[in-house]
């Protein structure tokens, strides 16, 4: 009776896993517009479920003592051992995928995967003598399966967790700035922004930003002594292009923001080696600025990340904060991904702005910049909280290794200005022309 109870227990175990694998596999394989990884994974789950179903049927037949000749249990078929071996691999796959995940259900997924491994190993041990499988051979088979499963689990985690969380892909940006002096109160400024995906795989644009700033430049001659120049290299410079030493002129900082906006549609897909460009026209008051700067920055993620097309991102601000935050839902309908990582996944965008009234802000550059972070997946449909967002972008957050595309250029618009009375006390110690 103990042998019969064990056989039926193993049969029920395989039936439960087979049913779950077939249901999840059929759902994922039938998803419209899903990536190859999701479709192939669903097909594999269906195949594993089919093998486990056949093995469970064989165990049900084997668990009938009335069919035993002479009261001796007959040998099981090889499909039973194959089913337990596949269950070990599935458990190992879930284990290695879950331990690297950050979802709230990670402890449960790890526990279930360990349960799969332990029960399947007990089944292999229970029926190993039926197929004359020795422990060394069994250990070698499990080791080979462990190597392959580890590689597969690492690929799964890398594509679905690591790559999105370390957002940013190689996009080349080029900008040009041209002036067209006309007999009018305004100078016509033409800016051209060119962009191209050079990373080898398609990307989706999360956000883009351009900024046109104008600076007043006056005469001020300063000898290039060590003491004068070392100030440019002796501190932390967030913008080396603007924070620089010039021997014969002095630039009034901060510059004035003349124009700002986006130059690529949010969510636009960029294919490899397909170049695009955009021309922008600005009107700048004449005789107001001696130097113009144009900056463009773009933040893109792998095109495999399924950004929601049904619900557009929603933007908001937080009290005492200059930045603009956007929340974009990820429509990952794979049930397998949901079970391993969590059902609800988001990407949080941040446009860094400057508000002089917020003195606590550490952002001092007038140039706009867009960044993004991926919070941990959850089962709650609520978007990430303010506290979670601040933690994602706070000083204690891990640095992002994203490759943010950036390009900038300058245009001399007017002759250098003569110092005025308002410059007294602000100019450095000038000699000669100052």
C-alpha positions in Angstrom: 0.0 0.0 0.0 2.9 2.4 0.6 4.2 1.8 -2.9 0.7 2.4 -4.4 0.3 5.6 -2.4 3.7 6.8 -3.6 2.8 6.1 -7.2 -0.5 7.9 -7.0 1.1 10.9 -5.2 3.7 11.2 -8.0 0.9 10.9 -10.6 -1.1 13.8 -8.9 2.1 15.8 -8.8 2.8 15.4 -12.5 -0.9 16.1 -13.4 -0.8 19.5 -11.5 2.4 20.6 -13.2 1.3 19.3 -16.6 -2.0 21.2 -16.3 -0.3 24.4 -15.3 2.3 24.1 -18.1 -0.3 23.4 -20.8 -2.6 26.3 -19.7 0.3 28.8 -19.4 2.0 27.5 -22.6 -1.1 27.7 -24.8 -1.9 31.2 -23.5 1.6 32.5 -24.2 2.0 30.8 -27.5 -1.3 32.2 -28.8 -0.5 35.8 -27.8 -0.8 38.1 -30.8 2.2 40.3 -31.5 4.4 38.6 -28.8 8.1 38.3 -29.3 9.8 35.1 -30.4 11.0 34.3 -26.9 7.4 34.4 -25.5 6.0 32.3 -28.3 8.8 29.7 -28.2 8.6 29.5 -24.4 4.9 28.8 -24.6 5.4 26.1 -27.2 8.1 24.4 -24.9 5.7 24.6 -21.9 3.0 22.8 -24.0 5.4 20.1 -25.0 6.6 19.6 -21.4 3.0 19.5 -20.2 2.2 16.8 -22.9 5.1 14.6 -21.8 4.1 15.0 -18.1 0.5 14.1 -18.9 1.5 10.9 -20.7 3.7 10.0 -17.7 0.9 10.7 -15.2 -1.4 8.4 -17.2 1.2 5.6 -17.1 1.6 6.1 -13.4 -2.2 5.8 -13.0 -2.1 2.5 -14.8 0.8 1.4 -12.8 -0.9 2.3 -9.5 -3.6 -0.4 -9.8 -2.5 -3.4 -7.7 -5.2 -5.6 -9.4 -3.1 -5.5 -12.6 0.1 -6.7 -10.9 1.0 -10.3 -11.7 1.9 -12.2 -8.6 1.6 -9.0 -6.5 4.8 -7.6 -8.0 4.8 -4.1 -9.4 5.7 -4.0 -13.1 8.4 -1.7 -14.4 7.5 1.8 -15.4 8.1 3.2 -18.9 10.9 5.5 -19.8 8.4 8.4 -20.3 8.0 8.5 -16.5 11.7 9.0 -15.9 11.8 11.6 -18.7 8.9 13.4 -17.1 10.7 13.6 -13.7 13.9 14.7 -15.4 12.0 17.5 -17.3 10.4 18.6 -14.0 13.9 18.9 -12.5 14.9 21.1 -15.4 11.8 23.3 -15.1 12.4 23.7 -11.4 16.0 24.7 -11.9 14.9 27.1 -14.6 12.4 28.7 -12.3 14.9 28.8 -9.5 17.7 30.6 -11.4 15.2 33.0 -13.0 13.5 33.9 -9.7 16.6 34.4 -7.5 17.7 37.3 -9.8 14.2 38.8 -10.0 13.0 41.6 -7.7 9.3 41.0 -7.5 7.4 40.5 -4.3 6.5 36.9 -5.2 10.2 35.8 -5.5 10.2 33.8 -2.2 7.1 31.9 -3.3 8.6 31.2 -6.8 11.8 30.0 -5.2 9.9 27.7 -2.8 7.8 26.2 -5.6 10.9 25.6 -7.8 12.7 23.9 -4.9 9.5 21.7 -4.4 9.6 20.7 -8.0 13.2 19.8 -7.8 13.0 17.8 -4.6 9.9 15.8 -5.6 11.2 15.1 -9.1 14.5 13.8 -7.7 12.6 11.6 -5.3 10.6 10.3 -8.3 13.8 9.6 -10.2 15.2 7.8 -7.3 12.0 5.8 -6.7 11.8 4.5 -10.3 15.5 4.6 -11.3 15.9 0.8 -10.9 13.1 0.1 -13.4 15.2 1.4 -16.2 18.5 0.2 -14.8 19.7 3.8 -14.2 22.7 4.0 -11.9 23.3 7.0 -9.6 26.4 8.1 -11.6 24.5 8.1 -14.8 21.6 9.9 -13.1 24.0 12.5 -11.7 25.6 13.1 -15.0 22.3 13.6 -16.7 21.2 16.1 -14.0 24.5 17.9 -14.3 24.2 18.3 -18.1 20.6 19.4 -17.6 21.7 21.9 -14.9 24.2 23.5 -17.3 21.8 23.9 -20.1 19.0 25.1 -17.8 21.3 27.6 -16.1 22.2 29.1 -19.5 18.6 29.3 -20.5 17.5 30.9 -17.2 20.3 33.4 -17.5 19.1 34.3 -21.0 15.6 34.6 -19.8 16.6 36.9 -16.9 18.9 39.0 -19.0 16.3 39.7 -21.7 13.3 40.2 -19.4 14.8 41.8 -16.3 18.4 43.0 -16.7 18.1 44.6 -20.2 15.0 46.6 -19.4 16.2 47.7 -16.0 19.5 48.9 -17.4 17.7 50.9 -20.1 19.4 52.8 -22.8 20.6 51.7 -26.2 23.1 53.1 -28.8 21.5 55.9 -30.8 23.7 58.3 -32.7 22.7 62.0 -32.6 23.9 64.9 -34.8 22.9 68.5 -34.5 23.6 71.6 -36.6 22.8 75.2 -36.0 22.7 77.9 -38.7 21.9 81.6 -38.5 20.1 83.6 -41.2 20.4 87.4 -40.6 17.5 89.3 -42.1 16.4 92.9 -41.8 14.0 92.3 -39.0 13.9 92.5 -35.2 14.6 88.8 -35.0 17.4 86.5 -36.3 16.1 83.3 -37.9 17.9 80.3 -36.5 17.7 76.9 -38.1 18.5 73.7 -36.1 18.8 70.2 -37.6 18.7 67.1 -35.5 19.7 63.8 -37.0 19.3 60.5 -35.2 20.0 56.8 -36.0 19.9 53.5 -34.2 23.4 52.0 -34.4 23.0 49.3 -31.7 22.3 46.4 -33.9 18.7 45.9 -32.7 15.6 48.0 -32.9 14.8 50.4 -30.1 11.8 52.4 -28.8 12.2 56.0 -27.8 11.0 56.7 -24.3 11.7 60.4 -24.4 13.6 63.1 -26.2 14.5 66.7 -25.4 16.2 69.7 -27.1 17.2 73.0 -25.6 18.2 76.3 -27.2 20.0 78.7 -24.9 21.4 82.2 -25.4 24.4 83.7 -23.5 25.7 87.2 -23.2 29.5 87.4 -23.8 31.6 90.5 -23.0 35.2 91.4 -23.4 37.5 90.3 -20.6 41.1 89.4 -21.2 42.7 87.1 -18.6 46.2 85.6 -19.0 46.2 81.8 -19.1 48.0 81.2 -15.9 47.9 78.0 -13.9 45.8 79.6 -11.2 43.3 80.9 -13.7 42.9 77.7 -15.7 42.9 75.2 -12.8 39.4 76.3 -11.7 38.0 74.5 -14.8 39.7 71.2 -13.8 39.6 71.4 -10.0 35.9 70.7 -9.4 33.0 68.7 -10.5 31.6 70.0 -13.9 28.2 68.7 -15.0 28.6 70.5 -18.3 32.2 70.8 -19.5 31.2 72.6 -22.7 29.7 75.6 -20.9 32.0 75.6 -17.8 35.3 76.5 -19.5 38.1 79.0 -19.6 38.2 81.6 -22.4 41.1 84.1 -22.4 39.6 87.1 -24.0 35.9 86.9 -23.2 33.6 86.3 -20.2 30.3 84.5 -20.5 27.4 85.5 -18.3 25.9 82.4 -16.6 23.4 80.9 -16.4 22.3 81.3 -20.0 18.7 82.1 -21.0 16.5 79.3 -22.2 15.1 80.4 -25.6 13.4 77.2 -26.7 12.8 73.7 -25.5 10.8 70.7 -26.6 10.8 67.2 -28.0 12.0 66.1 -31.4 11.0 62.4 -31.6 7.6 61.0 -30.9 7.2 59.1 -27.7 7.3 55.4 -28.3 8.6 55.7 -31.8 10.4 52.6 -33.0 13.8 53.1 -34.6 15.2 50.4 -36.8 18.9 49.7 -37.2 20.8 51.9 -39.6 17.7 53.9 -40.7 18.6 57.5 -40.3 16.0 60.2 -39.5 16.2 64.0 -39.1 14.2 67.0 -38.1 14.5 70.7 -38.9 13.5 73.4 -36.4 13.2 77.1 -36.9 13.6 79.6 -34.0 13.3 83.4 -33.9 15.8 85.0 -31.6 15.7 88.7 -30.6 18.5 90.6 -32.4 21.4 92.0 -30.4 20.2 90.1 -27.3 22.8 87.3 -27.2 26.3 86.8 -28.5 26.4 83.0 -28.2 23.7 80.3 -28.9 23.9 76.7 -27.8 21.7 73.9 -29.0 21.5 70.6 -27.2 19.6 67.4 -28.0 19.3 64.2 -25.9 17.4 61.0 -26.5 16.6 58.0 -24.2 15.7 54.7 -25.9 15.2 51.2 -24.7 15.2 47.8 -26.5 12.3 47.4 -28.9 11.5 44.1 -27.3 10.1 45.8 -24.2 6.3 46.0 -24.8 5.5 49.6 -24.0 1.7 50.0 -23.7 0.0 51.2 -26.9 -3.5 51.1 -25.3 -2.8 53.5 -22.5 -0.6 56.5 -23.0 1.8 57.6 -20.3 0.6 60.0 -17.7 2.7 62.9 -16.4 2.7 64.6 -13.0 4.8 66.7 -10.7 5.5 66.3 -7.0 5.4 69.1 -4.4 8.8 70.8 -4.0 10.2 69.1 -7.1 11.1 70.7 -10.4 11.1 67.5 -12.4 8.2 66.2 -14.6 7.5 62.5 -14.1 5.8 60.2 -16.6 4.4 56.7 -15.9 4.3 54.3 -18.8 2.8 50.9 -18.4 4.4 47.8 -19.9 1.8 45.5 -21.5 3.6 42.2 -21.0 0.7 39.6 -21.3 2.9 36.6 -20.8 1.5 34.5 -17.9 4.9 32.9 -17.4 6.6 36.3 -17.0 3.8 37.3 -14.6 4.4 34.2 -12.4 8.1 34.7 -12.3 8.5 38.5 -12.1 5.1 40.0 -11.3 2.0 41.1 -13.2 2.3 44.8 -13.3 5.5 46.4 -14.8 6.1 50.1 -15.3 8.8 52.5 -16.6 9.1 55.9 -14.9 10.4 58.8 -17.0 11.8 62.0 -15.6 12.3 65.3 -17.4 14.8 67.3 -15.5 13.8 70.9 -15.3 15.0 73.9 -13.3 12.7 76.1 -11.2 14.5 78.9 -9.4 11.9 78.9 -6.6 13.0 75.4 -5.6 16.3 76.2 -4.0 16.7 72.6 -2.8 17.1 71.3 -6.3 20.5 70.1 -7.2 19.9 70.4 -10.9 21.6 73.5 -12.1 21.8 73.0 -15.9 19.2 74.9 -18.0 19.4 72.1 -20.6 16.6 69.5 -20.4 17.4 65.9 -19.9 15.2 62.8 -19.9 16.0 59.6 -18.0 14.1 56.5 -17.0 14.0 53.8 -14.4 12.2 50.5 -14.1 10.7 49.9 -10.6 10.3 46.3 -9.3 7.3 44.5 -10.8 4.2 44.1 -8.6 0.8 42.5 -8.6 -0.9 45.8 -7.7 -2.4 47.8 -10.6 -1.4 51.1 -8.9 1.4 53.0 -10.5 4.6 53.4 -8.4 4.2 55.7 -5.4 6.0 59.0 -4.9 8.3 57.5 -2.3 9.2 54.7 -4.7 9.9 57.2 -7.5 12.1 59.3 -5.3 14.0 56.2 -4.3 14.5 55.2 -7.9 16.0 58.6 -8.8 17.5 59.5 -5.5 21.1 59.9 -4.5 21.1 56.4 -3.1 19.8 54.7 -6.2 22.2 52.5 -8.2 23.8 54.4 -11.1 22.3 53.7 -14.5 24.6 52.3 -17.2 22.3 53.5 -19.9 23.9 54.8 -23.1 22.1 58.1 -23.5 22.5 59.7 -26.9 23.6 63.4 -26.7 24.7 66.0 -29.1 25.4 69.7 -28.9 26.6 72.6 -31.0 27.2 76.4 -30.7 26.7 79.4 -32.9 28.3 82.8 -32.5 25.4 85.2 -33.2 26.7 88.7 -32.4 30.0 90.5 -31.9 31.4 90.4 -28.3 29.7 93.0 -26.2 31.4 95.8 -24.2 31.2 95.5 -20.4 28.4 97.6 -18.9 27.7 99.0 -15.5 25.6 96.0 -14.6 28.7 93.8 -15.0 30.6 95.5 -12.2 31.3 93.1 -9.4 30.5 90.1 -11.5 33.4 90.1 -14.0 36.6 88.3 -13.0 39.7 90.4 -12.8 40.3 91.4 -16.4 43.3 93.1 -18.0 43.6 94.8 -21.3 40.2 95.0 -23.0 38.2 94.6 -19.7 
